Amino acid sequence: MKRSKIFQLLMGLVFFATGTAIAQPEVILEAETVYVYLDDPASEEITTHATVSNNQFGTIELMCSRNYIDVVNPYNYPYNPEGEGSYEKFCWGPICYNYGADASNPNSGFTVGIPNGDTDTTFIAYFYPNGVTGSSIIEYCFHPVGNTAGGTCVQITYIVEESASVGQSHTEEAEISSVYPNPVTNDGFIDFIIPKGKTGEIIARDLTGNAVSRFSSLNSEGRVIIDTSDLSPGLYFTTLEIDGAVTETKRFVVAK
């Protein structure tokens, strides 16, 4: 028995020393929420950087996968050079990938190796509103090839408005609280404040972008209740719109 335990310990050390251990990276985004105004020339191409660090033992080899959590309509995917709608692309490691690419190249030479204690700064997410207002949530996952569970995912929320002045007037007093309690096991509550003379709407959506609850014609301030009895466990999003313009998006979890 003692020899068996020593053997297992030695094999574990060899396993980690070869750098094949599954070590989830630490990912830090430059910004999780990006406000975009179409009257700003810089809005034509939005860039967001991320740092990916290996704080575990050994070297990790990673690729990047992209997921659409919620996107505006129209959205140009699969990407068509002549198509309408917003679109995106990303760079990771030695290459930038085409618009609408679902993942980086998993082949050797294209993955990114990060030794223990090192940080990679090559990731850049690009977003192109292309004249479309609304809210889009895009997720990027950094993981070993063939093992998404061994990675770390982050989400960038893009809130696109027509004008900075319009956005400021809408958001000056507009506010929604995070859903509470969170996680939600029965009913969830959201407090809201709507600017005087404006009309608000709160929409709760699932990961596919489908609306699961909608509260319209809101004004002044108050509280709404989300009934989660018919919702599956998982991640959801609430969005506040003022006169049709997205001002704020927050996340909540349903747990049963």
C-alpha positions in Angstrom: 0.0 0.0 0.0 2.8 2.4 0.9 4.6 1.6 -2.4 1.4 2.2 -4.3 0.9 5.7 -2.8 4.6 6.6 -3.5 4.1 5.5 -7.1 1.0 7.6 -7.5 2.7 10.6 -6.1 5.7 10.2 -8.5 3.4 9.8 -11.4 1.5 12.9 -10.4 4.7 14.9 -10.3 5.7 13.6 -13.8 2.2 14.5 -15.0 2.5 18.1 -13.9 6.2 18.4 -14.9 5.3 17.5 -18.5 2.9 20.5 -18.6 0.0 18.3 -19.6 -2.0 19.2 -16.4 -5.4 20.8 -17.0 -4.9 24.3 -15.5 -7.6 26.9 -16.0 -6.1 30.2 -17.1 -6.9 33.6 -15.5 -8.4 36.0 -18.0 -8.7 39.7 -17.4 -10.6 41.9 -19.8 -9.8 45.5 -20.6 -13.6 46.1 -20.3 -16.6 43.9 -19.7 -19.1 46.5 -20.9 -18.4 48.7 -23.8 -20.6 51.7 -24.7 -20.6 52.7 -28.3 -22.0 55.8 -30.0 -22.6 55.8 -33.7 -21.9 59.5 -34.1 -18.4 58.9 -32.8 -15.9 58.1 -35.7 -14.1 55.7 -33.4 -17.2 53.5 -33.3 -16.6 52.0 -36.7 -14.1 49.5 -35.1 -14.2 48.7 -31.4 -11.2 46.9 -29.9 -11.0 45.2 -26.5 -7.9 43.6 -25.2 -7.5 40.7 -22.7 -4.6 39.2 -20.8 -4.4 35.5 -20.2 -2.3 34.3 -17.3 -1.1 30.9 -16.2 -0.9 30.8 -12.4 -0.7 27.0 -12.3 2.1 24.5 -12.5 3.5 23.6 -15.9 2.8 25.1 -19.4 -0.7 25.3 -20.8 -1.5 25.2 -24.5 -4.7 27.1 -25.3 -7.0 27.9 -28.2 -9.9 30.3 -28.2 -13.6 29.7 -29.0 -16.2 32.4 -29.5 -19.9 32.1 -28.6 -22.8 34.5 -29.2 -24.8 34.9 -26.0 -27.1 37.6 -27.3 -26.7 39.7 -30.5 -28.6 42.6 -32.2 -30.8 42.1 -35.2 -29.6 42.1 -37.9 -26.3 40.4 -37.1 -24.0 39.4 -40.0 -23.4 35.7 -39.2 -22.4 33.6 -41.0 -20.3 36.5 -42.2 -21.2 37.8 -45.7 -19.1 40.8 -47.1 -22.3 42.1 -48.7 -24.5 41.4 -45.7 -26.1 43.8 -43.3 -25.7 44.0 -39.5 -23.1 44.1 -36.8 -20.2 41.6 -36.9 -16.9 40.8 -35.1 -13.5 39.1 -35.4 -10.7 38.3 -33.0 -6.9 37.9 -32.9 -5.3 35.3 -30.6 -1.7 34.2 -30.7 0.1 34.4 -34.0 -2.9 35.1 -36.2 -6.1 37.1 -36.6 -9.2 35.1 -37.6 -11.8 36.0 -40.2 -15.0 37.8 -39.4 -17.4 35.5 -37.6 -14.8 32.7 -36.9 -16.2 30.3 -34.3 -12.7 29.3 -32.9 -9.0 29.8 -33.4 -7.0 27.1 -35.2 -6.5 24.1 -32.9 -3.5 22.7 -34.8 0.0 22.8 -33.3 1.8 26.1 -34.1 -1.4 28.1 -33.8 -2.3 27.4 -30.1 -0.8 29.7 -27.5 1.6 28.2 -24.9 1.8 30.0 -21.6 4.5 28.8 -19.1 3.8 28.9 -15.4 3.7 32.4 -14.1 3.6 34.0 -17.6 0.9 36.2 -19.2 -0.1 36.4 -22.8 -1.3 39.7 -24.2 -2.0 38.9 -27.8 -5.8 38.6 -27.6 -7.9 41.4 -29.2 -11.6 41.3 -29.8 -12.9 43.5 -32.6 -16.6 44.6 -32.9 -18.2 46.5 -35.8 -21.6 48.0 -35.0 -22.2 48.7 -38.8 -25.0 51.2 -38.0 -27.0 48.9 -35.8 -28.1 50.0 -32.3 -28.8 47.6 -29.4 -27.0 45.3 -27.0 -24.8 42.3 -28.0 -23.1 39.9 -25.6 -20.1 37.9 -27.0 -18.3 35.2 -25.1 -14.7 34.1 -25.6 -13.4 30.9 -24.0 -9.7 30.1 -23.6 -9.2 26.4 -23.2 -7.1 23.4 -24.1 -7.8 21.7 -27.5 -10.9 19.5 -27.2 -11.5 20.4 -23.6 -13.7 23.5 -23.1 -14.4 22.5 -19.5 -10.7 23.0 -18.7 -10.8 26.7 -19.8 -12.0 30.1 -18.7 -14.7 32.1 -20.4 -15.3 35.9 -20.4 -18.1 38.0 -21.9 -18.0 41.4 -23.4 -21.3 43.4 -23.6 -21.5 46.0 -26.3 -24.2 48.6 -25.9 -24.6 50.7 -29.0 -26.5 54.0 -29.0 -27.2 56.5 -31.8 -25.5 59.4 -30.1 -23.5 60.1 -26.9 -25.8 62.9 -26.0 -28.9 60.6 -26.3 -27.2 57.9 -24.3 -26.3 60.3 -21.5 -29.8 61.7 -21.3 -31.2 58.2 -21.1 -28.8 56.9 -18.5 -28.5 60.1 -16.4 -31.2 58.8 -14.0 -32.1 55.4 -15.4 -31.1 52.4 -13.3 -32.0 48.8 -12.6 -30.7 46.8 -9.7 -29.2 43.3 -10.1 -31.8 40.6 -9.7 -32.0 39.6 -6.1 -31.7 37.1 -4.5 -29.0 35.8 -6.9 -29.0 32.9 -7.5 -32.8 32.9 -7.8 -34.7 29.8 -6.7 -38.3 31.1 -6.8 -39.1 34.7 -7.5 -36.5 37.3 -8.4 -36.9 41.0 -7.8 -35.6 44.0 -9.8 -35.8 47.6 -8.6 -35.8 50.3 -11.3 -35.7 54.0 -11.8 -36.9 55.6 -15.0 -36.1 59.3 -15.9 -39.0 61.7 -15.8 -40.9 61.9 -19.1 -39.4 58.6 -20.3 -40.8 55.1 -20.7 -38.8 52.0 -19.8 -38.9 48.3 -20.5 -37.1 45.5 -18.6 -36.5 42.3 -20.6 -35.1 39.1 -19.2 -33.4 36.7 -21.8 -31.9 33.3 -21.7 -28.5 32.4 -23.3 -30.0 32.0 -26.7 -31.4 35.5 -26.6 -35.1 34.5 -26.2 -37.1 36.8 -24.0 -38.4 34.9 -20.9 -40.0 37.9 -19.2 -40.9 41.3 -20.3 -42.1 44.4 -18.3 -43.3 47.2 -20.5 -44.5 50.8 -20.0 -42.5 51.4 -16.9 -42.1 54.9 -15.5 -41.0 56.7 -12.4 -39.6 54.0 -10.0 -40.7 50.6 -8.6 -40.1 46.9 -8.6 -40.8 44.0 -10.9 -41.0 40.3 -10.1 -39.5 37.6 -12.3 -41.2 34.3 -11.9 -38.6 31.6 -12.5 -40.9 28.6 -11.8 -40.9 27.7 -15.5 -37.2 28.5 -16.2 -34.5 26.0 -16.5 -31.4 26.4 -14.2 -28.7 28.5 -15.8 -27.5 32.0 -16.7 -29.9 34.8 -17.8 -29.7 38.5 -18.6 -31.8 41.5 -17.8 -31.8 44.6 -20.0 -33.2 48.0 -19.3 -34.4 49.9 -22.4 -35.4 53.6 -22.3 -37.6 54.7 -25.2 -36.3 51.7 -27.1 -32.6 52.3 -26.4 -30.6 49.8 -24.3 -29.0 51.5 -21.3 -28.0 48.6 -19.0 -27.6 44.9 -19.0 -27.1 42.6 -15.9 -26.8 38.9 -15.3 -28.5 36.5 -12.9 -28.5 32.8 -12.3 -31.5 30.5 -11.8 -30.8 27.6 -9.4 -33.2 24.9 -8.4 
